[in-house]
Amino acid sequence: MAVGPTLGTGLFIGGGQALAAGGPASLLFSYLFLSVLVYCLTTAVSEIAAHMPAKDGTMVSHTYRYASAHLGFSMGYLRWYSLSMLIPFEITNAIVSLGMVNPSPAVALRVSIPTLIIFGFNMLPEKSFRRSETVFTYVKLITTAGLVILAIVFAIPGVPHSPFQGFHYWNEPGPMNEFIYEGHFGRFLGLLQCLLYSTIAFVFTPELIVERIEQLDSEQPANILSVSRIDMIHLFALYILNAVAMGMISPFNDPLLTNHGVGAGTSPYLVAINRSGIPVLPVIVTALIFLSSVASGRSFLFTSSRTLYSLAEAGHAPALFKRRNRWDVPYVAVITSALFSGFAYFSAMTSSSIVFNSLMYFITTSGCISWVGTCIVYLYFRRRTEALGFTPVHRARIQPYGAYFGIVTCTLLPIANSLIIAAPSQLAASKLLPFYIGISSFFLLYFGHHVGSAVMGRRARMKETSIEEPGDWGVELSSTMPNDRTD
């Protein structure tokens, strides 16, 4: 069940936009490449967790231990607000899946429904929430696997109402799209853009997988690395099968995939089902995708609120966020994190396709920064353990090369993203602002903590110096202070 929160995030809607950018071959390559990247990152986090499990999350507590307080502070809050931003992202995902892409007052009402559902479930007692999460996880698994099976059935020659046969769309319109420019360079840019769009389906997967396993197996560290590998295999198998299915079931040049070029659009599965003309089936699939988005939003609100609670419990956030009600729910942290849902209401003022993309750019940029920080923490952890003269028993063979690969890849992806969205045909404030806000927010936290720590340290030294300085004030102070030392 550790893959529950991450399953389906940006897969059904974001996968269609990625398919439109690069084509079926680029989509499959992107999912394979990101699976390798996430494997490297997850094994790095798993090694740290297996060495010393932490129920409040490995990357929250161990960044302070192995790296620095500045990096720990900035990564802790980055993780909190990024997970909180995934809540309006999932709500917008649900709205786009319903086909409500044009702004109107009715969209605001539709946004309120999943928002209240997500908030209401998170105010339940934790045991009740976890029981409901199991149910919703099975709903997402059935939806994901069922859509793959549907694509396979449609691909069988002779099936009634089938809009295609086999890998027809790999030949017509073709395996790769020419993005912005024509020729090989255009196909390369299509592959790169497809990779960037596909990242949303994997963002924060390593941290969430390991954190869930830590909470379940914190007393058995040996299980953390092995269980995380099993969970990754399950998740990657589902995602790669969906990448193949989406490439089979819909042509990449269908304008509905991008809402006629505006942004996120219809899921490739719904494109194929609408072409088949089978009654009722589009309504069923739309409802399942809607429920999957709401289920992921529930999980992200739970995780983000517990992250804020853990920061407060460790003394890195105001103690107010530690307050719990009689059902043992940290309601202040839940309410604070739920306030990010307000970003979904921008869909009432502009196209929900544009809101989807804006949130996606911010989240993927923050996710890449988090992954770079994860690799840095792992390298500090490895250096610390080697300096102490021992090698952890639970170690992945791919490390530390996987960490180096993660640092290089997660640094280059945002750079490539900035270059593509700066192209004249792609230039838009809805793309540039979320990207730069995502980067500047992290550095503001990092250097802000540097400055704050320096100021507080200077004040502490000045206070100590002023007390120790000789003079009338010092004598008067020492004479009036009680001498309660017993030594």
Sequence and secondary structure as in RCSB ss.txt:
>XXXX:A:sequence
MAVGPTLGTGLFIGGGQALAAGGPASLLFSYLFLSVLVYCLTTAVSEIAAHMPAKDGTMVSHTYRYASAHLGFSM
GYLRWYSLSMLIPFEITNAIVSLGMVNPSPAVALRVSIPTLIIFGFNMLPEKSFRRSETVFTYVKLITTAGLVIL
AIVFAIPGVPHSPFQGFHYWNEPGPMNEFIYEGHFGRFLGLLQCLLYSTIAFVFTPELIVERIEQLDSEQPANIL
SVSRIDMIHLFALYILNAVAMGMISPFNDPLLTNHGVGAGTSPYLVAINRSGIPVLPVIVTALIFLSSVASGRSF
LFTSSRTLYSLAEAGHAPALFKRRNRWDVPYVAVITSALFSGFAYFSAMTSSSIVFNSLMYFITTSGCISWVGTC
IVYLYFRRRTEALGFTPVHRARIQPYGAYFGIVTCTLLPIANSLIIAAPSQLAASKLLPFYIGISSFFLLYFGHH
VGSAVMGRRARMKETSIEEPGDWGVELSSTMPNDRTD
>XXXX:A:secstr
 TTTTTTTTTTTTHHHHHHHHH HHHHHHHHHHHHHHHHHHHHHHHHHHHHS  TT HHHHHHHHHT HHHHHHH
HHHHHHHHHHHHHHHHHHHHHHTT  S  HHHHHHHHHHHHHHHHHHTS HHHHHHHHHHHHHHHHHHHHHHHHH
HHHHHSTT TT S  TTHHHHTT SS   SSSHHHHHHHHHHHHHHHHGGGTTTHHHHHHHHHHHHHTT THHHH
HHHHHHHHHHHHHHHHHHHHHHHHS TT GGGGTTTTS    HHHHHHHHHT SSHHHHHHHHHHHHHHHHHHHH
HHHHHHHHHHHHHTTSS GGGG   TTS  HHHHHHHHGGGGGGGGGGTS HHHHHHHHHHHHHHHHHHHHHHHH
HHHHHHHHHHHHTT   SS  TTTTHHHHHHHHHHHHHHHHHHHHHTSTTT  HHHHHHHHHHHHHHHHHHHHHH
HHHHHHHHHHHHHHHHHHS SHHHHHHHHHS      
